[in-house]
Amino acid sequence: MDLIKNILPSSLARNRIKSQVSACNVLWEFQKLVKNIWGEEVEKMAQAKYVKDKVLYVHCNSSSVANALSLARKKLVEEINKTQEEKVINDIVFLQ
């Protein structure tokens, strides 16, 4: 009997929803990283919204949070991509 971890990737690719699943994973990973590094308060103030053309868009409630996260942009991109099977984002845009 095939394991679901063996069947799922090919099924996702066949049904052309792999990119949507990857985008959801990126949103979740971003929130997890921010919470682990800066804490729950900052996580609440920075919400990953969507991924478009390999760019993650994040809404920030505070310019100081947006500034702090933008200083760590490169590291965040690297850490998010490490958790994925392939490079899914190239950049992060912080919106206010």
Phi, psi and omega in degrees: 000130179289140176281149181299327179293339177272328183275320187302311181302317180291325178293318178297315180296318181295324181268005175058038177241008181301318182295325178290322177293319177298319179298318177297320178297320179297315179301315181294316180297320179299311181300318180296315179298313181298317179297317181292325184272312187253347178101173186294325180299312180292322179301321179292333184269352180230107183248118175293126185258309182197167176240130178218128180052046178063025176239128177270128179254127184234129176268128180245135179278352185219137179292329179291324176293316179300319180295313180300317180290323180293330175294333180258013185308309184300315180295319179298316179300314180299314182294321178295315181294330177299329184276352184254163179289332181217170180288111186257339176226149178250336186204168176229133176248129180257118183258152175234000000 
